[in-house]
């Protein structure tokens, strides 16, 4: 989590002033770092998702940037995942709610190209709509799943 927070600070924006573009650039920098993970295709993944959700609080349009790591037990068998997320909340602008929901995964050891995936995500028509709004809240957190 500290590495993602450091990448967010690299954008030279106080967290309260982060916008979608700054958060995305920081997340991709964080995503380029490789870690010692199990040798499975889904051991190190990045998730971009958006939609209107109520995660234990008021309903809001949310963009979530998540990195997921697989954790294995002593025998090398799957135990659980750890997710490190940057959650951008935008309130409930009708234009954002109209986007519906979307999610896209990238996995490092699947043969896919990170730059290609990042380009596909940021070239979606919804990206321009989302980028036109400033988040009203930003939260960085880590959780086991």
Secondary structure, 3 states (H helix, E strand, C coil): CHHHHHHHHHCCCCHHHCCHHHHHHHHHHHHHCCCCCCCCCCCEEEEEEEEEECCCCCCEEEEEEEEEEEEECCCCCEEEEEEEEEEEECCCCHHHHCCCCEEEEEEHHHCCCHHHHHHHHHCCHHHHHHHCCCCCEEEEEEEEC
